[in-house]
C-alpha cells in the first residue's frame, strides 16, 4: 500500500484534502495490473495503532514476537558471516594462484600468451 492524496475545491473556495492508501501495483502500473483497493488513511492508521496497542498489551505475544525477530536476526547474521568466510577463502585461493602465475612469469616458465590467458581467468574470478 502506498499513500495517496487528492485535493478538491469546495463551493466556498476552500480546499479539502482526502488522504488514502492504494495498492502499490495499481499506483505504479495502473488498472491493467490491479484494482485500486483504496482505503481511507485515517481508518487504516487507526487499525494499525489498535493492532500495535493490542500487541503491546499482551506480554506473552509481545515477548514471543521480539524473540522471533531476534532469532531471525541472529540466524541472518550467522549466515552472512559464513558467506563472508567462504568469500574470503576463495579470495585467498585466487590471490595465491595469481602469485604463482607471477612467479612463473618471472622465471620464464610459461609463454606470455598462456600466462595472459590464465591471469585473465584469475581476474575474472575475482570479479564474480
C-alpha positions in Angstrom: 0.0 0.0 0.0 1.2 3.4 -0.9 -0.2 6.8 0.3 -2.2 9.0 -2.0 -3.8 12.4 -1.7 -6.5 14.2 -3.6 -7.5 17.8 -3.3 -11.0 19.1 -4.0 -12.3 22.6 -4.0 -15.4 23.3 -2.1 -18.2 25.7 -3.1 -16.8 28.4 -0.8 -13.4 28.1 -2.4 -11.6 26.3 0.4 -9.6 23.2 -0.4 -10.3 19.8 1.1 -7.6 17.1 1.2 -8.5 13.5 1.1 -5.8 11.1 2.2 -5.9 7.4 1.3 -3.8 4.3 0.8 -3.9 2.5 -2.6 -2.5 -0.8 -3.9 1.2 -0.3 -4.9 0.9 -2.3 -8.1 -2.1 -0.1 -9.1 -0.3 3.1 -8.2 2.8 2.1 -10.2 1.4 0.1 -13.2 -2.2 1.1 -13.4 -5.6 -0.7 -13.7 -4.4 -3.4 -16.0 -2.4 -5.0 -13.2 -4.5 -4.5 -10.1 -7.7 -2.8 -8.8 -7.2 0.4 -6.7 -8.2 -1.3 -3.4 -8.0 2.2 -1.8 -8.9 2.7 1.8 -9.1 5.9 3.9 -5.9 6.8 5.5 -7.4 7.6 8.9 -9.2 4.2 9.0 -6.1 2.3 8.1 -3.9 4.2 10.5 -6.3 3.7 13.4 -6.5 0.0 12.7 -2.7 -0.2 12.7 -2.4 1.7 16.0 -5.1 -0.6 17.6 -3.1 -3.7 16.5 0.1 -2.3 17.9 -1.6 -1.4 21.2 -3.1 -5.0 21.3 0.4 -6.4 20.7 1.9 -4.3 23.5 -0.9 -5.1 26.0 -0.3 -8.9 25.6 3.1 -9.5 27.2 3.3 -13.2 26.1 2.7 -12.4 22.4 4.9 -9.4 22.5 7.8 -11.4 24.1 7.4 -14.2 21.5 7.3 -11.7 18.6 10.5 -9.9 19.9 12.2 -13.3 20.4 11.3 -14.5 16.9 12.6 -11.3 15.4 15.9 -11.5 17.4 16.3 -15.2 16.4 15.8 -14.4 12.8 18.3 -11.6 13.0 20.9 -13.8 14.7 20.4 -16.5 12.1 20.7 -14.0 9.3 24.0 -12.6 10.8 25.4 -16.2 11.1 24.5 -16.9 7.5 26.1 -13.7 6.3 29.2 -14.4 8.4 29.6 -17.9 6.9 29.2 -16.4 3.4 31.9 -13.8 4.2 34.2 -16.5 5.4 33.7 -18.5 2.2 34.3 -15.5 0.0 37.5 -14.6 1.9 38.8 -18.2 1.5 38.0 -18.0 -2.3 39.8 -14.7 -2.5 42.9 -16.1 -0.7 43.0 -19.0 -3.2 42.7 -16.7 -6.1 45.4 -14.4 -4.8 47.8 -17.3 -4.2 47.1 -18.6 -7.7 47.9 -15.2 -9.1 51.1 -15.0 -7.2 52.1 -18.4 -8.5 51.5 -17.3 -12.1 53.5 -14.1 -11.5 56.4 -16.2 -10.1 56.2 -18.5 -13.2 56.3 -15.4 -15.4 59.4 -14.1 -13.6 61.2 -17.5 -14.0 60.1 -17.6 -17.7 58.3 -21.0 -17.2 55.2 -20.1 -19.3 54.9 -18.3 -22.6 53.4 -14.8 -22.2 50.3 -15.7 -24.2 49.4 -18.6 -21.9 50.2 -16.5 -18.8 48.0 -13.7 -20.0 45.1 -16.1 -20.5 45.5 -17.6 -17.1 45.8 -14.2 -15.4 42.7 -13.0 -17.2 40.8 -16.1 -15.9 42.0 -15.3 -12.3 41.0 -11.7 -12.6 37.5 -12.7 -13.9 37.1 -15.0 -10.9 37.9 -12.1 -8.6 35.1 -10.1 -10.1 32.5 -12.8 -9.6 
